[in-house]
Amino acid sequence: MKLLKNLKDLEIKNNFYLKKITSFKIGGKSTLFIPHTLSALEVLVKFLKENYGRFYILGGGSSLLINDEEISTPVVKLGKDFVGIERKDFSIVEVKAATPLSLLLNFCLENKLQGLEEFCGMPATVGGMAKMNASSFGKNFLSLVEEIELLDYKNERLFILSKEKIKKENLEGIITKLTIRLEKSKDPKKRLRHFFDYRLKTQDFSLPNAGCIFKNPENFSAGFLIERCGFKGKRIADAVVSVKHANFILNQGSARFEDIERLIFLIKEEVKKRFAINLEEKIIKWRN
C-alpha cells in the first residue's frame, strides 16, 4: 500500500461507504481506489492482483446491490482521464469508459446524433453499460458498439475487441474506452423526450433503487408477473416493491442488503409457483 500512496494520479479512500455512490444507497465500507490515468490503472491492477487476487470495478453504481457489512475486496472506480468524448467521423463517436451516459446524451443533442435515446434516464457510465450490455425498450447497448478497448487484468495488457469479437467474448477485463456508431438526426431532442417521458410515466424514481431487478423472461414482462402475484407494495423493513412498477424495489430510507435479498427470494418463489417461470436477476450483488 505504501508504494501506491506515492503513486501519482491515484486516489485512495479508506473506509469509504459505497452506499454514497450507488443508486440503491446501500453498501458497506471498503477501500476505494480511483486511478486518474491509464498508467496509474496499470500499476494499480498489478498491485491488487498480487496482493488481493481480485477486485471490483464500479461504474455508475446502478443495477448494483452491495452488502452492508465491510467489503474486504478492494473497489476500483475510474477517474478523470477516463471521462471524455470525441467524434471520429460522420457517425462514429469514441467515448471513455467513465463518461456518464447523461454527458454522452448531451453531446448527441449538440451534434444532432441519435441512437441512445432508449437508455435516457439511466444513472450509468458507458463502460458499465457495455459491461452489462444494458437493455432498454428492446435495444441492447452493445448493438451500437463497434470496438471496445480493454485492460486484461489477467495478462496485464491493453487490447481492442472488434464488433465481431465482442459477441463472442464475455468482456473479461476493465473497459477503458469504446467506439459507438450513431445516426445523424435533424431533431434528436424530440425522440429523447419521447423515451424520457415514457420512462418517467411508467417507472419509479421516487426513491433510491437499482432499476429493474429481474430480466424479462421470454414472452413475458417480469413486472406483470410480479404484479399478478400481488407483490405491489409488499415490504420488508424499509425495502418495498414499487406500486408503480412491480419490477422495482425501493429503498425507503434504511433498507439493508438482506431486506432486498429477502424480497427478491419471495418474488422468485411465488412467480415460479404460480407461472412455472424462473425469474433471472438483472442486478449484480457484491457480498464481501
C-alpha positions in Angstrom: 0.0 0.0 0.0 2.9 2.3 0.7 4.0 2.0 -2.9 0.5 3.1 -4.1 0.4 6.1 -1.8 3.4 7.5 -3.6 1.8 6.9 -7.0 0.9 10.0 -8.9 -2.7 10.2 -10.3 -4.2 7.7 -7.8 -6.6 8.5 -5.0 -7.1 6.0 -2.2 -10.1 6.3 0.1 -10.0 4.1 3.1 -13.2 3.0 5.0 -15.3 4.6 2.2 -19.1 3.9 2.4 -20.0 2.6 -1.0 -23.7 3.5 -0.4 -22.6 7.1 -1.1 -22.1 6.3 -4.8 -24.7 3.7 -5.6 -28.2 4.3 -6.8 -29.7 2.0 -4.2 -27.9 3.9 -1.4 -27.0 0.5 0.2 -23.4 -0.7 0.7 -20.8 -1.0 3.4 -17.3 0.3 3.8 -14.4 -0.7 1.5 -11.1 0.7 0.2 -11.9 2.7 -2.9 -9.1 3.2 -5.5 -9.5 5.9 -8.1 -6.9 5.8 -10.8 -7.0 9.0 -12.9 -4.7 7.8 -15.7 -4.1 4.6 -17.7 -0.6 4.3 -16.3 -1.9 4.6 -12.7 -4.5 2.0 -13.5 -2.0 -0.5 -14.9 0.2 -0.2 -11.7 -2.9 -0.5 -9.5 -4.1 -3.6 -11.3 -0.8 -5.3 -10.9 -0.7 -4.4 -7.2 -4.2 -5.6 -6.5 -3.7 -8.8 -8.4 -0.6 -9.6 -6.4 -1.9 -8.6 -3.0 -5.6 -9.3 -3.1 -6.2 -11.7 -6.0 -9.3 -9.9 -7.1 -11.1 -6.6 -7.0 -14.4 -5.0 -8.0 -14.9 -2.4 -10.8 -17.5 0.3 -10.0 -19.1 2.3 -12.8 -22.1 4.5 -12.2 -23.3 2.4 -9.2 -26.7 1.5 -10.7 -28.0 -2.1 -11.1 -25.9 -3.0 -8.0 -26.7 -4.3 -4.6 -23.8 -4.2 -2.1 -23.6 -5.9 1.3 -24.0 -3.6 4.3 -21.0 -5.2 6.1 -17.4 -4.2 5.4 -16.4 -5.3 1.9 -12.9 -6.9 2.1 -12.5 -6.9 -1.7 -10.9 -3.6 -3.0 -13.1 -1.4 -5.3 -11.7 0.4 -8.3 -13.5 3.4 -9.9 -12.0 5.0 -13.0 -11.1 8.7 -12.6 -10.9 11.9 -14.6 -8.7 10.7 -17.6 -11.4 8.1 -18.3 -14.1 10.7 -19.0 -14.3 12.2 -22.4 -16.0 12.1 -25.8 -14.5 12.6 -29.3 -16.3 12.5 -32.6 -14.3 10.5 -35.1 -16.3 11.0 -38.3 -19.9 11.3 -39.5 -21.4 8.7 -37.3 -18.6 7.3 -35.1 -18.0 8.6 -31.5 -15.2 7.4 -29.2 -16.2 7.5 -25.6 -14.0 6.9 -22.5 -15.4 4.3 -20.1 -16.2 6.5 -17.0 -18.2 9.0 -19.1 -21.7 9.3 -17.6 -24.5 8.4 -20.1 -26.1 11.8 -19.4 -22.9 13.6 -20.7 -22.9 11.5 -23.8 -26.6 12.2 -24.4 -26.0 16.0 -24.2 -23.1 15.6 -26.7 -25.5 13.8 -29.0 -28.1 16.6 -28.8 -25.4 19.2 -29.5 -24.1 17.3 -32.5 -27.5 16.1 -33.8 -26.8 12.4 -33.3 -29.3 9.7 -32.3 -29.4 6.1 -31.2 -29.0 6.2 -27.5 -32.4 7.7 -26.6 -33.9 4.4 -25.3 -31.4 4.5 -22.5 -32.0 8.0 -21.3 -32.5 8.4 -17.6 -30.2 5.6 -16.6 -27.6 6.7 -13.9 -24.8 4.8 -15.6 -21.4 5.1 -17.2 -20.9 3.9 -20.8 -18.3 1.4 -19.6 -20.8 -0.1 -17.2 -23.5 -0.2 -19.8 -21.2 -2.1 -22.1 -20.0 -4.5 -19.4 -23.6 -5.4 -18.6 -24.9 -4.9 -22.1 -27.7 -2.7 -20.8 -31.0 -3.1 -22.4 -34.0 -0.7 -22.6 -37.1 -0.6 -24.7 -36.0 -3.6 -26.7 -32.5 -2.2 -27.6 -29.2 -3.7 -26.3 -26.3 -1.2 -25.8 -23.7 -3.5 -27.4 -25.7 -3.3 -30.7 -24.3 0.2 -31.1 -20.7 -0.6 -30.1 -18.1 -1.0 -32.8 -14.9 -1.5 -30.7 -14.0 -1.9 -27.1 -10.6 -1.2 -25.5 -9.9 -3.4 -22.5 -7.2 -3.8 -20.0 -6.9 -7.5 -19.5 -6.1 -7.8 -15.8 -5.1 -11.5 -16.1 -2.3 -10.9 -18.7 -1.9 -7.1 -17.8 -2.2 -5.9 -21.3 -4.3 -3.5 -23.3 -6.2 -4.8 -26.3 -9.0 -4.0 -28.7 -12.1 -6.1 -29.3 -13.8 -5.6 -32.7 -17.6 -5.8 -33.0 -17.3 -9.4 -34.2 -15.3 -10.5 -31.2 -17.5 -8.6 -28.7 -20.3 -11.0 -29.5 -18.1 -14.0 -28.6 -16.2 -12.6 -25.6 -17.5 -12.1 -22.0 -15.6 -8.8 -21.7 -13.2 -10.1 -19.1 -11.1 -7.0 -18.1 -11.5 -3.3 -17.4 -13.2 -1.4 -20.2 -11.2 1.8 -20.8 -12.9 3.2 -23.8 -15.3 2.2 -26.6 -16.4 3.3 -30.1 -20.1 3.8 -30.8 -21.9 4.1 -34.2 -24.8 6.5 -34.1 -27.0 8.1 -36.7 -27.5 11.7 -37.9 -30.7 13.3 -36.8 -32.4 16.6 -37.5 -34.2 16.6 -34.2 -32.8 14.1 -31.7 -34.3 16.0 -28.8 -37.9 15.0 -29.8 -37.0 11.3 -29.8 -35.1 11.7 -26.5 -38.1 13.5 -24.9 -40.4 10.7 -26.0 -38.4 7.9 -24.3 -37.7 10.1 -21.2 -41.3 11.0 -20.7 -42.4 7.3 -21.1 -39.7 6.2 -18.6 -40.9 8.8 -16.0 -44.5 7.8 -16.6 -44.0 4.0 -16.3 -41.0 3.6 -13.9 -40.5 4.7 -10.3 -37.8 7.2 -9.5 -39.4 8.5 -6.3 -36.8 6.7 -4.0 -33.4 5.1 -4.4 -33.5 1.9 -6.4 -31.4 -0.2 -8.8 -33.8 -0.1 -11.8 -35.4 -3.3 -12.9 -34.5 -6.2 -10.5 -35.3 -9.0 -12.9 -34.8 -9.7 -16.6 -37.9 -10.1 -18.7 -38.5 -13.8 -19.4 -39.3 -14.8 -23.0 -42.8 -13.6 -24.0 -43.5 -12.1 -20.6 -42.9 -8.9 -18.6 -41.3 -9.6 -15.2 -43.2 -6.6 -13.8 -46.5 -8.1 -15.0 -45.8 -11.5 -13.4 -44.8 -9.9 -10.1 -47.9 -7.7 -10.1 -50.1 -10.7 -10.8 -48.6 -12.4 -7.7 -49.8 -9.5 -5.6 -46.4 -8.0 -4.7 -47.0 -4.4 -5.3 -46.5 -2.5 -2.0 -45.0 -5.6 -0.3 -42.3 -4.6 2.1 -39.7 -5.9 4.4 -38.4 -3.2 6.8 -37.5 -0.2 4.5 -37.4 -2.3 1.3 -40.7 -2.1 -0.7 -41.9 -3.2 -4.1 -43.0 -0.2 -6.1 -46.7 0.3 -6.5 -46.0 2.0 -9.9 -43.7 -0.7 -11.4 -43.6 -4.1 -9.7 -40.1 -4.9 -11.1 -38.7 -2.0 -9.0 -37.7 -2.4 -5.3 -37.3 0.9 -3.5 -35.2 1.9 -0.5 -37.5 4.0 1.8 -34.5 5.2 3.8 -32.8 2.4 5.8 -33.2 -0.7 3.7 -30.5 -3.3 4.1 -28.9 -5.8 1.8 -30.7 -8.7 3.5 -34.1 -6.9 3.2 -33.7 -6.6 -0.6 -32.5 -10.2 -0.9 -35.5 -11.5 1.1 -37.9 -9.7 -1.1 -36.2 -11.0 -4.2 -36.3 -14.5 -2.8 -40.1 -14.3 -2.1 -40.8 -12.9 -5.5 -38.9 -15.6 -7.3 -40.5 -18.4 -5.3 -44.1 -17.1 -5.9 -43.6 -16.5 -9.6 -42.1 -20.0 -10.0 -45.0 -21.5 -8.0 -47.8 -19.7 -10.0 -46.3 -19.5 -13.5 -43.6 -22.1 -13.5 -41.1 -19.4 -14.6 -37.7 -18.9 -13.1 -37.0 -15.2 -12.9 -33.4 -14.2 -13.6 -31.9 -11.3 -11.6 -30.7 -8.4 -13.6 -28.8 -6.7 -10.8 -25.3 -7.5 -9.6 -24.6 -8.4 -6.0 -21.4 -7.8 -4.0 -21.3 -9.8 -0.8 -17.8 -9.4 0.6 
